Amino acid sequence: MMFSACASEPNLTDLQKQIQLLTIQQEATQKHEQQTLERLGTIESQLDEHDFLVGELIKTEEEANLDTRHLLDKLERTSTTLRDQIEQTRSTTQRRDQDLSIRVKALESRLDNMVHPPRSTPVETSAPTTQAPNAPNGGTIDNHKQPESSPAPNTENEASAFRSAYKVYLNGNYDRATVEFQRFVKHYPDTTLTPQAFYYLGESLYLQKQYDPAQQTLEHVVTSYPNNKYRVSALYKLGQLMLETDQRPKAQELWNRVIQEFPESPEATQAKEQLKKSGLS
């Protein structure tokens, strides 16, 4: 019996030690599980915060894209307005330059008349006479021949007539401007201002929507004055006329001619803009 008691006592001790060890392991496991749960909670919290931040970022991006679209639309409208203003300013400046050119020509003509005044008809004076030996009844022969008078130049009248018609055109009275430019080209068919007068005659007709005579007049500028600076203006205006009368291929052809033949001209820049704006490029 004593042997059995002695044999079982160490077993009990071992069991107690194993139980204590298992208890310690269980506590460690529970502690580890608690730490793991806490870590998972932290990760879940971070994930929630991440999802929130991602949502805010997407929302911000959408708002930014919307603001960007609004800004681009506003910039496009502003750009269109500025292009129109630039076009108007360019047209106004061109007209003013042309008006100044006319005034300069008139002043140069006036100055030339002052420096080189027209010859006036000399006053007739009595010249010495010689009795002709064979003249009947003692007649005499005039030894002095009266010089012929030369006509006075009409440059000043030409410049004045053009200024008058051009002023009417600038005031927007295109009906009257048409009449005055027609009168000018009739009275001055071959002067330095004639090509310009034909161009503004065509422009006046165009602005009154008299397209057929306007086309004929502008084509006359193109064909009859190939070296004149108003040829490119006439080509460009013909393109506008063709677009206005729904002849889009012809308008495209004319504007391409402007770009090819006069690449450095303001009309070439305007032609490129018109081709793009009209969907012809």
C-alpha positions in Angstrom: 0.0 0.0 0.0 2.8 2.4 0.9 4.4 1.7 -2.4 1.2 2.6 -4.3 0.9 5.8 -2.3 4.4 6.7 -3.0 4.0 5.9 -6.6 0.9 8.1 -7.1 2.2 11.2 -5.3 4.6 12.2 -8.0 1.9 11.6 -10.6 -0.3 14.1 -8.8 2.5 16.6 -8.6 3.2 16.2 -12.3 -0.5 16.7 -13.0 -0.6 19.8 -11.0 2.4 21.2 -12.8 0.8 20.3 -16.2 -2.4 22.0 -15.1 -0.4 25.1 -14.0 1.5 25.1 -17.3 -1.8 24.7 -19.3 -3.3 27.5 -17.3 -0.3 29.7 -18.0 -0.5 28.8 -21.7 -4.2 29.4 -21.7 -3.7 32.9 -20.2 -1.0 33.6 -22.7 -3.3 32.4 -25.5 -6.1 34.6 -24.2 -3.8 37.5 -23.9 -2.6 36.9 -27.5 -6.1 36.6 -28.7 -7.0 39.9 -26.9 -4.1 41.6 -28.5 -5.1 40.2 -31.9 -8.7 41.3 -31.5 -7.4 44.8 -30.5 -5.1 44.8 -33.5 -8.0 43.7 -35.8 -10.1 46.5 -34.3 -7.4 49.0 -35.0 -7.1 47.7 -38.6 -10.8 47.8 -39.1 -10.8 51.4 -37.8 -8.0 52.3 -40.1 -9.9 50.6 -43.0 -13.0 52.6 -42.2 -11.0 55.8 -42.1 -9.3 54.8 -45.4 -12.7 54.1 -47.0 -13.9 57.5 -45.7 -10.8 59.2 -47.1 -11.2 57.4 -50.5 -14.8 58.5 -50.6 -13.9 62.1 -49.8 -11.1 62.0 -52.4 -13.5 60.6 -55.1 -16.1 63.3 -54.1 -13.4 66.0 -54.3 -12.2 64.7 -57.6 -15.7 64.7 -59.0 -16.2 68.3 -57.7 -12.9 69.3 -59.1 -13.7 67.8 -62.5 -17.0 69.6 -62.5 -15.3 72.9 -61.5 -12.7 72.2 -64.3 -15.5 71.7 -66.9 -17.2 74.9 -65.7 -13.9 76.7 -65.9 -13.1 75.3 -69.4 -16.6 76.3 -70.6 -16.0 79.8 -69.2 -12.6 80.0 -70.7 -14.0 78.9 -74.1 -16.7 81.5 -74.0 -14.2 84.2 -73.0 -11.9 83.1 -75.8 -14.7 83.3 -78.3 -15.6 86.8 -77.0 -12.0 87.9 -77.2 -11.6 86.5 -80.8 -14.7 88.5 -81.8 -13.3 91.6 -80.2 -9.9 91.1 -81.9 -11.6 90.7 -85.2 -13.6 93.9 -84.7 -10.5 95.7 -83.6 -8.5 94.5 -86.6 -11.3 95.5 -89.0 -11.6 98.9 -87.3 -7.8 99.4 -87.4 -7.6 98.4 -91.0 -10.3 100.9 -91.9 -8.6 103.7 -90.0 -5.3 102.8 -91.7 -7.0 103.0 -95.1 -8.6 106.3 -94.1 -5.2 107.7 -93.1 -3.7 106.5 -96.3 -6.3 108.4 -98.3 -5.6 111.5 -96.3 -1.9 111.2 -96.8 -2.4 110.9 -100.5 -4.5 114.0 -100.6 -1.9 116.0 -98.6 0.9 114.7 -100.8 -1.1 115.8 -103.9 -1.8 119.2 -102.3 1.9 119.6 -101.4 2.9 118.6 -105.0 0.6 121.2 -106.4 2.1 123.8 -104.1 5.7 122.9 -105.1 4.9 122.4 -108.8 1.9 124.6 -109.5 0.0 124.0 -112.8 1.1 126.2 -115.7 -1.4 129.0 -116.2 -2.2 130.5 -119.6 0.1 133.5 -120.2 -1.4 136.9 -120.7 -1.3 137.9 -124.4 1.2 140.7 -125.0 1.9 142.6 -128.2 4.8 141.2 -129.9 7.1 143.0 -132.3 5.9 142.7 -135.9 7.8 143.0 -139.1 6.3 144.3 -142.2 6.1 141.6 -144.9 7.5 142.8 -148.1 4.9 140.8 -150.1 2.0 141.3 -147.7 -0.9 143.1 -149.3 -1.8 146.5 -148.1 1.2 146.7 -146.0 0.0 143.7 -143.8 2.1 142.4 -140.9 3.2 138.9 -139.8 3.1 138.1 -136.1 6.6 136.9 -135.1 5.3 135.7 -131.7 3.4 132.3 -131.5 1.1 131.9 -128.5 2.1 128.8 -126.4 -0.7 126.3 -125.7 -1.8 126.0 -122.1 -1.5 122.6 -120.3 -4.5 121.2 -118.3 -4.3 121.3 -114.5 -4.0 118.0 -112.8 -7.2 116.6 -111.0 -5.5 114.6 -108.3 -7.0 116.7 -105.5 -10.5 116.2 -107.0 -9.9 112.5 -107.2 -8.8 112.2 -103.5 -11.6 114.4 -102.4 -14.2 112.3 -104.2 -12.8 109.1 -102.7 -12.7 110.6 -99.2 -16.4 111.6 -99.6 -17.5 108.2 -100.7 -15.4 106.4 -98.0 -16.7 108.6 -95.3 -20.3 107.7 -96.2 -19.2 104.0 -96.2 -17.7 104.3 -92.7 -20.9 105.9 -91.5 -22.8 102.8 -92.5 -24.8 104.4 -95.3 -24.0 101.6 -97.8 -26.8 102.6 -100.3 -25.4 106.0 -100.7 -21.8 104.7 -100.6 -22.6 102.4 -103.5 -23.8 105.4 -105.6 -20.7 107.5 -104.8 -18.2 104.7 -105.4 -20.0 103.9 -108.7 -19.7 107.6 -109.6 -16.0 107.5 -108.6 -15.0 104.6 -110.8 -16.9 106.1 -113.7 -15.1 109.5 -113.5 -11.7 108.0 -112.4 -11.5 104.6 -114.2 -7.7 104.5 -114.2 -6.1 105.9 -111.0 -4.2 104.6 -108.0 -7.5 104.8 -106.0 -9.6 103.0 -108.5 -8.9 99.4 -107.3 -9.7 100.5 -103.7 -12.9 102.2 -104.9 -14.0 99.0 -106.7 -13.3 96.9 -103.5 -15.4 99.2 -101.3 -18.1 99.2 -104.0 -18.2 95.4 -103.7 -18.2 95.6 -99.9 -21.1 98.1 -99.9 -23.1 95.8 -102.2 -22.3 92.8 -100.1 -23.4 94.5 -96.9 -26.7 95.3 -98.6 -27.0 91.6 -99.5 -26.8 92.4 -103.2 -24.7 89.3 -103.8 -24.6 89.0 -107.6 -23.3 92.6 -108.3 -21.1 92.3 -105.2 -19.5 89.1 -106.6 -19.0 90.6 -110.0 -17.4 93.7 -108.6 -15.0 91.8 -106.2 -14.1 89.4 -109.0 -13.2 92.4 -111.1 -10.8 93.5 -108.4 -9.2 90.1 -108.4 -8.8 89.7 -112.2 -8.1 93.3 -113.2 -5.7 94.3 -110.4 -3.6 91.2 -109.8 -0.7 93.2 -108.2 -2.9 95.5 -106.0 -3.0 95.0 -102.3 -6.8 94.9 -102.3 -6.8 91.7 -104.3 -6.3 89.6 -101.2 -9.1 91.5 -99.4 -11.4 90.9 -102.4 -10.5 87.1 -102.4 -11.3 86.9 -98.7 -14.6 88.8 -99.0 -15.6 86.6 -101.9 -15.1 83.6 -99.6 -17.5 85.2 -97.1 -20.0 85.9 -99.9 -19.8 82.2 -101.0 -20.4 81.0 -97.5 -23.3 83.4 -97.1 -24.9 82.1 -100.3 -24.4 78.4 -99.2 -21.5 77.7 -101.7 -19.3 76.2 -99.0 -16.8 74.3 -101.4 -16.2 77.6 -103.3 -15.7 79.5 -100.0 -13.2 76.8 -98.9 -11.4 77.1 -102.3 -11.1 80.9 -102.0 -9.9 81.0 -98.4 -7.3 78.3 -99.2 -6.1 80.6 -102.1 -5.7 83.4 -99.6 -3.7 81.2 -97.3 -1.5 79.9 -100.1 -0.9 83.1 -102.1 -0.8 85.5 -99.1 0.4 83.4 -96.2 1.7 86.4 -94.1 -1.4 88.6 -94.6 -4.0 89.4 -91.9 -6.6 87.9 -94.3 -4.7 84.6 -94.2 -5.1 84.4 -90.5 -8.8 85.4 -90.8 -9.3 82.7 -93.5 -7.8 80.0 -91.2 -10.2 81.0 -88.5 -13.1 81.0 -90.8 -12.3 77.6 -92.2 -12.1 76.2 -88.7 -15.2 78.0 -87.5 -17.2 76.9 -90.5 -16.0 73.3 -90.3 -14.3 73.5 -93.7 -10.7 72.8 -92.6 
